[in-house]
């Protein structure tokens, strides 16, 4: 297949330091190329890829301090893609949905993976206005605020199997926090847990411009406490050592996390995860096997011993069974093939299948799609009707025996 991967321009692909979405775009792109697909990546010029690169800005926008507004650069990228769109079988977007008005007439070939939170009230209006645009969620929890959107599958993230080596006998003796310092990530809770259980905490994290005041006011003073070490951002090589030598990863989030890439990065290193029960956590962490899920700081303190006692070899094996880039690409390719199959059933006029009350129905105009969807979200039993393409996620592989 000829596939266009459209990445955010905030970070390079892959990012030098922090950047979950751009990292996933890189893993997806490289594995698609390895499997023989013809891939073109739309990204910043400082990106590195084995695919064909269409440079859409000189460098990652976060690193260019002259940039005040990323939207003009995104618009320029979308115009480049619009001019080239006929060259591709699939256009796969990983950006905010600025492309919906431009590409909705190509919706049978334009797939969008939602990487962010979806509980913002205005997003529901957007998805209702463009019901023909097929969407992929990265967890089932991510769908909850917008259950009637046109989801065609859930594809959980994956990373290359050999990217991070397992460390079965860590020597670091510390707990780890890796990610972004912001109110919803709750590094303050991680500090409270570490202080209460008497273990050192190392914090490898970036601070976005929007969170600099919060960092200076609320978080930086906490670093003066004994056993708390702020490292800053780490690159891929440093990340493997940082996570691998940790006794556990703390993930004390306070928001509807869409996925949480750092959790599977820790699992790849064999490092168990102690996570708060929000968003995707219950889909990613298998309680008692790859970590423990808790409902707050006090419960985390009580359960830290159970987390540290988990078998790191089993944690790594579950990563290999569930969260490799190869599995992620297989899931996406199935969705690509289904979208292409829908597109070739008819002529240039878009055709989609709506399943209403158990009866498939082919609709050939966007206005008709809107009308049918508004009337057919519920089947005869009052349940949501099926999306236009079946989801791609297979049942979880059975865990290995203890």
Buried (B, 14 or more C-beta within 10 A) or exposed (E): BEBBBBBBBBBBBBBBBBBBBBBBBBBBBBBBBBEEBBBBBBBBBBBEBEBEBBBBBEBBBBBBEEBEEBEEBBEEBBEBBBEBBEEBBBBBBBBBBBBBEBBBEBBBBBBBBBBEBBBEEEBBEBBBEBBBBBBBBBBBBBBEBBEBBBBBBBBBBBBBBEBBEBBEEBEBEBBBBBBBBBEBBBBBBBBBBBBBBEBBBBBBBBBBEEBEEBBEEBBEEBEEEEBBEBBEBBEBEEBBBBBBBBBBBBBBBBBBBBBBBBBBBBBBBBBBBBBBBBBBBBBBBBBBBBBBBBEEBEBBBEBBEBBBEBBBEBBBBBBBBBBBBBBBBBBBBBBBBBBBEBBEEEEEEBBBBBBBEEEEEEBEEBEBBBBBBEEBBEBEEEEEBBBBBEBBBEEEEEBEEE
